[in-house]
């Protein structure tokens, strides 16, 4: 899918050089991939403290029950 975007040429060139990418396309794709991964990590971090933790829970015992 072809997409035309008005991007800052200086930023793209800096990203290309910094990331060691040969083309603008590689730099943009790498930046988008990194952005998505980072946002997913932030969503995971937001769940900390919201899930109840039971220190007595034995996940290995639960696995053994399922096999039987």
Contact map, one row per residue, 1 for C-alpha under 8 A:
11100000000000000000000000000000000000000000000000000000000000000000
11110000000000000000000000000000000000000000000000000000000000000000
11111000000000000000000000000000000000000000000000000000000000000000
01111100000000000000000000000000000000000000000000000000000000000000
00111110000000000000000000000000000000000000000000000000000000000000
00011111000000000000000000000000000000000000000000000000000000000000
00001111101100000000000000000000000000000000000000000000000000000000
00000111111100000000000000000000000000000000000000000000000000000000
00000011111110000000000000000000000000000000000000000000000000000000
00000001111111000000000000000000000000000000000000000000000000000000
00000011111111100000000000000000000000000000000000000000000000000000
00000011111111110000000100110000000000000000000000000000000000000000
00000000111111111000000100000000000000000000000000000000000000000000
00000000011111111100000000000000000000000000000000000000000000000000
00000000001111111110100000100000000000000000000000000000000000000000
00000000000111111111111101100000000000000000000000000000000000000000
00000000000011111111100000000000000000000000000000000000000000000000
00000000000001111111100000000000000000000000000000000000000000000000
00000000000000111111100000100000000000000000000000000000000000000000
00000000000000011111110000000000000000000000000000000000000000000000
00000000000000111111111101100000000000000000000000000000000000000000
00000000000000010001111101100000000000000000000000000000000000000000
00000000000000010000111111100000000000000000000000000000000000000000
00000000000110010000111111110000000000000000000000000000000000000000
00000000000000000000001111111000000000000000000000000000000000000000
00000000000000010000111111111100000000000000000000000000000000000000
00000000000100110010111111111110000000000000000000000000000000000000
00000000000100000000000111111111000000000000000000000000000000000000
00000000000000000000000011111111100000000000000000000000000000000000
00000000000000000000000001111111110000000000000000000000000000000000
00000000000000000000000000111111111000000000000000000000000000000000
00000000000000000000000000011111111100000000000000000000000000000000
00000000000000000000000000001111111110000000000000000000000000000000
00000000000000000000000000000111111111000000000000000000000000000000
00000000000000000000000000000011111111100000000000000000000000000000
00000000000000000000000000000001111111110000000000000000000000000000
00000000000000000000000000000000111111111000000000000000000000000000
00000000000000000000000000000000011111111100000000000000000000000000
00000000000000000000000000000000001111111110000000000000000000000000
00000000000000000000000000000000000111111111000000000000000000000000
00000000000000000000000000000000000011111111100000000000000000000000
00000000000000000000000000000000000001111111110000000000000000000000
00000000000000000000000000000000000000111111111000000000000000000000
00000000000000000000000000000000000000011111111100000000000000000000
00000000000000000000000000000000000000001111111100000000000000000000
00000000000000000000000000000000000000000111111100000000000000000000
00000000000000000000000000000000000000000011111111100000000000000000
00000000000000000000000000000000000000000001111111100000000000000000
00000000000000000000000000000000000000000000001111110000000000000000
00000000000000000000000000000000000000000000001111110000000000000000
00000000000000000000000000000000000000000000001111111000000000000000
00000000000000000000000000000000000000000000000011111100000000000000
00000000000000000000000000000000000000000000000000111110000000000000
00000000000000000000000000000000000000000000000000011111100000000000
00000000000000000000000000000000000000000000000000001111100000000000
00000000000000000000000000000000000000000000000000000111110000000000
00000000000000000000000000000000000000000000000000000111111000000000
00000000000000000000000000000000000000000000000000000001111111000000
00000000000000000000000000000000000000000000000000000000111111100000
00000000000000000000000000000000000000000000000000000000011111110000
00000000000000000000000000000000000000000000000000000000011111111000
00000000000000000000000000000000000000000000000000000000011111111100
00000000000000000000000000000000000000000000000000000000001111111110
00000000000000000000000000000000000000000000000000000000000111111111
00000000000000000000000000000000000000000000000000000000000011111111
00000000000000000000000000000000000000000000000000000000000001111111
00000000000000000000000000000000000000000000000000000000000000111111
00000000000000000000000000000000000000000000000000000000000000011111
